[in-house]
Amino acid sequence: MLPLPKLPALPSVDRLINEFDVMLRTLAAPAISERAHPDAHIDEAEMSEADKTHAAGLMRVNHSGEVCAQALYQGQGLTARDPKAREALKQAAHEEVEHLAWTERRLQELGSRPSLLNPFWYAGSLAMGVAAGVIGDKWNLGFLAETERQVGAHLQSHLHTLPQQDAKSRAVVEQMHTDELGHAEQAVQLGAAPLPAPVAGLMATTSKVMTSLSYRL
């Protein structure tokens, strides 16, 4: 019988309070970006109502994805053992906050709102992150790498389906895509283990469900 993985130390009360604050800020407070918004220099284009609705649906999906990322990295960080893994997760989470700010403002500009299901996505992603960290750091990093690869592919597909004239949304998605691939590469360099195909497939299926529902709701 294989030995069970050694469980990480339980987080302190102060850290749990801090993580609860992260959850509240992610779900209820406006996100703030330290970097300039990628579309700051681009003028708003004239779009039909149908194109605006479609662009808003895609950006709502991207915003929900960033909410999931915050929760996922929060859960993984709580259970990671290796300081380098924790730092990588912390850095990725920091950039995801910027992505939250970018997508949130773009939704406002398109006259739309975030998904009503974000609290549900947050809770599920937090649980998945905690579980990934408990299994072990190489799998934790593998989960990070696979998540970012799938998000990168998802963002690439958005670049093909966004209204051609919506240069502002396109600039946001392009920078997010670059950042996500960088996170995946960093995780691999830190020793990420490739995830079994069934696990990666389950992640992709879950992402499709989130995408479909968040686009509409």
VENZI-V417369 format. One line per field, one symbol per residue. burial: b if it has 24 or more other ideal C-beta (glycine too) atoms within 12 Angstrom, else e. Layout:
BEGIN
burial = ???
END
This chain:
BEGIN
burial = eeeeeeebeeeeeeeeeebeebbeebbeeebebeeebbbeeeeeeeeeeeebebbbbbbbbbbbbbbbbbbbbbbbbbbbbbeebbebbbebbbbbbbbbbbbbbbbebbebebbebbeebbebbbebbbbbbbbbbbbbbbbbbbbbbbbbbbbeebbeebbeebbbbbbbbbbbbbbbbbbbebbeebebbebeeeeeeebeebbeebbeebbee
END
